[in-house]
Amino acid sequence: MTMAGKCRFLFGPWNIHEGADPFGPTVRSSITPAKKLKMCKKLGFDGVQSHDDDAVPDMNKLRPKDIAKAAKEVSKALSDEGLTAEFVAPRLWGDRRTIDGGYTSNDPEAREYAREHSRRAIDIAVALNTKLIVLCLAREGTLQWALRRDATWRQIDGCGCACAQYGCSRFAPAGLRVH
């Protein structure tokens, strides 16, 4: 059996970390993002899959223009190593505001934070020249339809609000896929 097309091997930089251990300290020193990219290429990977804060660390402390600037620097670093960005995933579950869900929270301020955070993730995706956004809805619940019908509609609203900033002309015809 032959495989149609070309295989691409991708890398998630979050896989190389300090070895956090719930029963003790970290087990190794931190590795800079630039060194991770060099390792990635040396090991034969073609591209990088990133959470938004992998591409732009501490993004919650930055202004939108600073996020865009940092993302453009990452884009250049990827290009310099001969790598591409495969996707960007907003990491909504790492903030205390989204402990009860981002898009599906009962707190309207938490939902707005999730939508705004997702918009910044899309800005990062644009700067990295990728058209794929992956939503890891880690704290959004599993039985939403049975337990909280409004939660499903809140997810749909959250995705729609986040993507609306570029409109259909930027993403839908260009192939943006939300998984």
Beta strands, then each sheet from edge to edge (+ up, - down):
strand 1: 10-11
strand 2: 47-51
strand 3: 84-89
strand 4: 132-133
strand 5: 177-178
sheet 1: 1+ 2+ 3+
sheet 2: 4+ 5+
end
